[in-house]
């Protein structure tokens, strides 16, 4: 028993078992009350709960008149802009930052500016990113004791815009990218310890459910849990069962009769690399699972890559979003291109909202996963037709376990956008006194963002 009168549950507890053919399963657990102190604000050994961090990225920038909220301030003092309306449900967790510019020259379109923002340095030649991105610097602060210390990196749209960033938004350092995983099935297998993270054999799923494989460990664990933790465990296991059902239906294989046709079961899922909202939901579920089980506290999520030329088919955009809409080359004319571009940005924000909903609805500690996370949402340019870095798109979502205020529109006066990642680093406890180099160098944070 713990000193709080409850059974102590080690925070690294795994439910173990075997599928047919001997494939091992190692199913992690969420933060249970038995792992925490009596208030749910720290672990039972009084070590602090660490917040989570994610970079969420969408390609091709924004249209400023639709993006910038009309008023600044906190709470009722400000309202969402048209582009941000898909996030209305999550306004209490939203911090909109405007009036900040990336100071580096636009040497490589759709690359120099996001590289400058995320690393504080210039992309010195095409194909090279010289410094680690902010997610990797935060990973060094909070993620070293997890299964994936470098974080988890996923992507929806795999179309390459041929920039010097390619289809990566996370870099460990000099020309060392962390490529995104475009396969929910592969990530699922990785998170539950199946097959070394390779694309799973569908037969493994259809012969025996993961929960059946670990049923004895589940039974043993429940005898040690209080009523609240049993409810939380059951919710976690229901989520795992639902994830397996979704992944099972999206795989093609032959076992136990004719498999489910994924195109019939999930007509909106598409293929790996397609930009679809259903794929946002699949990865959101998986990242919520990984974060709440603390397999990783850091991730990057690329909705669409820098200079993404792919169509947003669900919107009826048949052509490439980059050229026809971003660069206003739509045959129907300027007004139609602007309207279509606004729809595309709102569509990306809808994808972000799917992630936020999953995080908000996932209990974590004494709040939700969204309460205990910070998500930096940004893009590869400001205005897409001019490639201007002015009023660069910058959003923070979540509360970071009390690090962020939320429900705020803060506007600078052509300030250095690198103050945003530097502020994040300081929130996560970095001892560094500056961030970036040359015109990206900053030594000051943005005090208004902190609680």
CORGI-V245878 format. One record per residue. NEAR is the number of other ideal C-beta (glycine too) atoms within 10 Angstrom. Layout:
BEGIN
NEAR + NEAR
END
This chain:
BEGIN
9 + 16 + 9 + 13 + 8 + 21 + 15 + 15 + 21 + 10 + 18 + 13 + 17 + 15 + 23 + 14 + 19 + 12 + 24 + 14 + 10 + 6 + 20 + 13 + 22 + 14 + 23 + 20 + 23 + 22 + 24 + 22 + 22 + 24 + 24 + 23 + 18 + 13 + 9 + 16 + 15 + 14 + 15 + 19 + 10 + 8 + 10 + 10 + 18 + 18 + 25 + 28 + 29 + 27 + 26 + 21 + 25 + 28 + 32 + 27 + 29 + 26 + 21 + 16 + 11 + 17 + 23 + 19 + 18 + 9 + 10 + 16 + 14 + 14 + 11 + 8 + 11 + 20 + 14 + 17 + 19 + 14 + 24 + 24 + 14 + 20 + 22 + 12 + 12 + 21 + 16 + 12 + 24 + 25 + 24 + 24 + 26 + 19 + 17 + 25 + 20 + 26 + 21 + 24 + 12 + 16 + 16 + 23 + 17 + 27 + 24 + 24 + 30 + 26 + 31 + 27 + 30 + 29 + 25 + 27 + 21 + 23 + 22 + 15 + 11 + 12 + 13 + 14 + 28 + 16 + 21 + 22 + 27 + 25 + 26 + 23 + 23 + 28 + 26 + 15 + 18 + 18 + 23 + 10 + 11 + 21 + 17 + 17 + 14 + 17 + 23 + 27 + 23 + 25 + 25 + 28 + 27 + 18 + 20 + 15 + 23 + 16 + 23 + 19 + 29 + 16 + 23 + 19 + 28 + 27 + 22 + 17 + 13 + 11 + 11 + 12 + 17 + 20 + 11 + 22 + 18 + 20 + 21 + 22 + 22 + 19 + 22 + 26 + 22 + 22 + 24 + 27 + 18 + 22 + 16 + 7 + 15 + 12 + 12 + 23 + 19 + 21 + 18 + 22 + 27 + 19 + 16 + 17 + 17 + 23 + 17 + 14 + 22 + 23 + 13 + 12 + 16 + 16 + 9 + 10 + 20 + 12 + 8 + 16 + 19 + 14 + 8 + 14 + 23 + 15 + 12 + 21 + 19 + 13 + 12 + 21 + 17 + 11 + 17 + 21 + 14 + 11 + 19 + 16 + 14 + 21 + 24 + 21 + 17 + 24 + 19 + 9 + 14 + 10 + 14 + 11 + 6 + 7 + 18 + 16 + 11 + 18 + 12 + 8 + 14 + 17 + 10 + 12 + 20 + 19 + 13 + 17 + 15 + 19 + 30 + 19 + 18 + 18 + 27 + 22 + 19 + 25 + 27 + 22 + 22 + 24 + 26 + 24 + 23 + 25 + 26 + 24 + 21 + 22 + 17 + 24 + 27 + 28 + 26 + 26 + 25 + 25 + 27 + 29 + 30 + 31 + 27 + 30 + 20 + 21 + 21 + 22 + 12 + 15 + 15 + 9 + 20 + 9 + 15 + 20 + 30 + 25 + 16 + 22 + 29 + 27 + 17 + 17 + 14 + 19 + 8 + 10 + 9 + 10 + 10 + 14 + 20 + 17 + 15 + 21 + 26 + 18 + 17 + 29 + 26 + 18 + 20 + 29 + 22 + 16 + 23 + 23 + 22 + 19 + 26 + 25 + 16 + 21 + 27 + 21 + 11 + 23 + 18 + 24 + 22 + 15 + 15 + 18 + 24 + 27 + 23 + 26 + 29 + 26 + 23 + 25 + 24 + 25 + 26 + 31 + 27 + 22 + 16 + 27 + 16 + 12 + 19 + 17 + 23 + 14 + 21 + 25 + 24 + 23 + 21 + 27 + 26 + 28 + 23 + 26 + 22 + 13 + 20 + 25 + 17 + 22 + 19 + 20 + 22 + 21 + 18 + 18 + 7 + 11 + 17 + 22 + 30 + 28 + 21 + 28 + 26 + 26 + 23 + 26 + 20 + 18 + 23 + 22 + 12 + 15 + 7 + 11 + 8 + 13 + 28 + 24 + 14 + 11 + 16 + 23 + 15 + 21 + 11 + 12 + 17 + 19 + 8 + 15 + 23 + 13 + 11
END
